[in-house]
Amino acid sequence: MGFPGHAYVNWSGEADTLPGPSGSIGYIPQKFNDQVVSVFTTVPGMLHQNALMYNQRNLDSLTVVVSPETYNHTLIVRNRWNTGNFKAGSHDCVSFVLYIAQEAGLVVPKDRCFYPQDQIKVLKELNRNQHFIK
């Protein structure tokens, strides 16, 4: 049995290129061993740079092309994310992705999925008719 997956956001200033790992940010527990503990209690969290680098399997993605203003706004709100209390299922990597998605103007689901890849599929479905989805 493995971990249920990971979700993260990848920022790129170029709409026509594949974003590299350097722009990817994910929200994770500060200590690797706290991943299991975070199912039961809150643990210190952190925003992790290069999240794409360690997540090369089971990838499902949603590309959103936004205005420079929205792009800059998401960078600002990213830095406001509360990293103090990571809790799997309530304040975790999926919560971070949904927070950024909402700040970028996407419709976010009211209910949470357990697996991050399922949450991305729901996010894609809710926004499939948006003009900025690629």
RATA-V712694 format. One record per backbone hydrogen bond with DSSP energy under -0.5 kcal/mol. NH is the residue of the N-H (numbers start at 1). CO is the residue of the C=O. Records with the same first field share a line. If there is no record, write none. Layout:
NH: CO ; CO
//
This chain:
9: 25
11: 9 ; 23
15: 13
17: 14
23: 20
24: 21
25: 9
26: 48
27: 7
28: 26 ; 46
30: 44
34: 31
35: 32
36: 33
37: 33
38: 34
39: 36
40: 37
41: 37
43: 86
45: 83
46: 28
48: 26 ; 46
49: 47
50: 24
51: 24 ; 48
53: 50
54: 50 ; 51
55: 52
65: 132
66: 64
71: 67
72: 68
73: 69
74: 70
75: 71
76: 72
77: 73
78: 74
79: 75
80: 77
81: 77 ; 78
83: 81
86: 43
87: 91
88: 38
90: 87
91: 87
96: 92
97: 93
98: 94
99: 95
100: 96
101: 97
102: 98
103: 99
104: 100
105: 102
106: 101
118: 115
119: 115
120: 116
121: 117
122: 118
123: 119
124: 120
125: 121
126: 122
127: 123
128: 125
130: 127
133: 130
134: 63
//
